Amino acid sequence: MSRRAARGTPEQPQSSTATEQRRSREVAPPEARLPTLIDASALIALLGSEPAAGEVAEILEDGAAITALNLAEAVDRLGRRCGLGVQRVRPVIDGLLEDALEVMPVTSVQAWRDAEIRISH
């Protein structure tokens, strides 16, 4: 017997909002999970053959995403640091985009939140 029933109050059915909130906390099945979001540093490590390149390659095997802003940053930094021009980097990234990497748009709200997080760390 529930506590409500013990006190003599009828049990109320859960609202659809409460049910939705409970479902949102449940673990999604593997096929419904979101891809791992990587930043510019991860893509630079992979394309620049840095020590973390193997770890990034493993992440990409499971499917990953990068924001459009981070993609642009990665290409810029690869050009400035490694002397890799867009014409050399683009075919490699286009291959990743076909197989393992999704580019996600960024809203101004997300950009501001990203800035707040970066500043605080």
C-alpha positions in Angstrom: 0.0 0.0 0.0 1.4 3.4 -0.9 1.7 6.3 1.5 -1.0 8.2 -0.2 -3.4 5.2 0.1 -2.4 4.8 3.7 -3.4 8.4 4.4 -6.7 7.9 2.7 -6.0 10.2 -0.3 -6.7 8.8 -3.7 -3.6 8.3 -5.9 -3.4 10.7 -8.8 -2.3 9.5 -12.2 1.0 10.9 -13.3 0.8 13.8 -15.6 2.2 13.4 -19.1 4.8 16.0 -18.2 6.1 13.9 -15.3 6.1 10.8 -17.5 8.1 12.7 -20.2 10.6 13.9 -17.6 11.1 10.4 -16.3 11.6 9.1 -19.9 14.1 11.8 -20.6 16.3 10.6 -17.7 16.3 7.0 -19.0 19.3 5.8 -20.9 18.7 5.8 -24.7 19.2 2.6 -26.6 22.6 2.5 -28.4 21.1 3.3 -31.8 19.5 6.5 -30.4 22.6 7.9 -28.7 24.0 11.2 -29.9 27.4 11.2 -31.6 30.4 12.3 -29.5 31.0 16.0 -30.1 34.6 16.8 -30.9 36.3 20.1 -31.0 38.9 21.7 -33.3 41.7 20.3 -31.2 40.6 16.7 -31.8 40.4 17.2 -35.5 43.8 18.9 -35.5 45.3 16.1 -33.5 44.0 13.6 -36.1 45.0 15.4 -39.2 48.3 16.7 -37.7 49.3 13.2 -36.6 49.6 14.4 -33.0 49.8 11.9 -30.1 46.0 11.9 -29.6 45.3 11.0 -33.2 44.7 7.3 -32.3 42.1 8.3 -29.7 40.4 10.6 -32.1 40.3 7.9 -34.7 38.6 5.5 -32.2 36.0 8.2 -31.4 35.3 8.6 -35.1 34.8 4.9 -35.6 31.6 5.2 -33.4 30.5 8.3 -35.2 31.2 11.8 -34.1 30.1 15.4 -34.7 31.8 18.7 -34.9 30.3 22.2 -35.0 30.7 24.2 -38.1 32.6 26.8 -36.1 35.1 24.2 -34.8 35.5 22.8 -38.3 36.5 26.3 -39.5 38.8 26.7 -36.6 40.5 23.4 -37.2 41.1 24.2 -40.9 42.5 27.6 -40.0 44.9 26.2 -37.4 46.0 23.4 -39.6 46.9 26.0 -42.2 48.7 28.3 -39.9 50.5 25.6 -37.7 51.1 22.8 -40.2 51.2 24.7 -43.5 48.3 22.6 -44.8 46.2 24.5 -47.2 42.4 24.1 -47.7 43.0 22.2 -51.0 45.0 19.6 -49.1 42.8 19.3 -46.0 39.4 19.5 -47.6 39.4 16.1 -49.4 40.4 14.4 -46.1 37.7 16.1 -44.1 35.2 15.5 -46.9 36.0 11.8 -46.6 35.4 12.0 -42.8 32.1 13.8 -43.4 30.9 11.0 -45.6 31.9 8.2 -43.2 32.2 9.3 -39.6 31.8 13.0 -38.9 28.7 15.1 -38.9 28.9 18.9 -39.0 26.4 20.6 -36.7 25.2 24.2 -37.0 25.8 26.6 -34.1 23.3 29.1 -32.9 24.2 32.4 -31.3 22.9 31.0 -28.0 25.2 28.0 -28.2 28.2 30.3 -29.2 27.6 32.5 -26.1 27.3 29.4 -23.8 30.5 28.0 -25.3 32.3 31.3 -24.6 31.0 31.3 -21.0 32.3 27.7 -20.5 35.7 28.5 -22.0 36.2 31.6 -19.9 35.3 29.8 -16.7 37.9 27.1 -17.3 
